[in-house]
Amino acid sequence: MSYIAMNRFQVKTGAEAQFEEMWRSRESRLKETRGFQEFRLLKGPEGDGFCLYSSHVVWASRADFEAWTKSQNFRDAHKDAGRSKTQDALMGPPQFEGFETVLHEV
């Protein structure tokens, strides 16, 4: 069964467009990565001074996800994660959540 990797981001109010553009203009190499199936950036509810976002990646397996986290593609994709432009948009660091699929219906 598949594995879903998610990062939750609290994006400061007013920085939503900047945050979304950062994702749109990034150099993604996920499609080149074994086991990658789907990526979505989700916009959620507003909180106190922030809007909740989640990056949602579906992998064929947890092993494929873990291999990606050890790859050069992963390092390249995250090399600018600590840049001030990125950090200025966030209330704090992203929170990772990983899920193994136990039931899937289409």
Secondary structure, 3 states (H helix, E strand, C coil): CCEEEEEEEEEECCCHHHHHHHHHCCCCCHHHCCCEEEEEEEEEEECCCEEEEEEEEEECCHHHHHHHHCCHHHHHHHCCCCCHHHHHHECCCCEEEEEECCCCCC
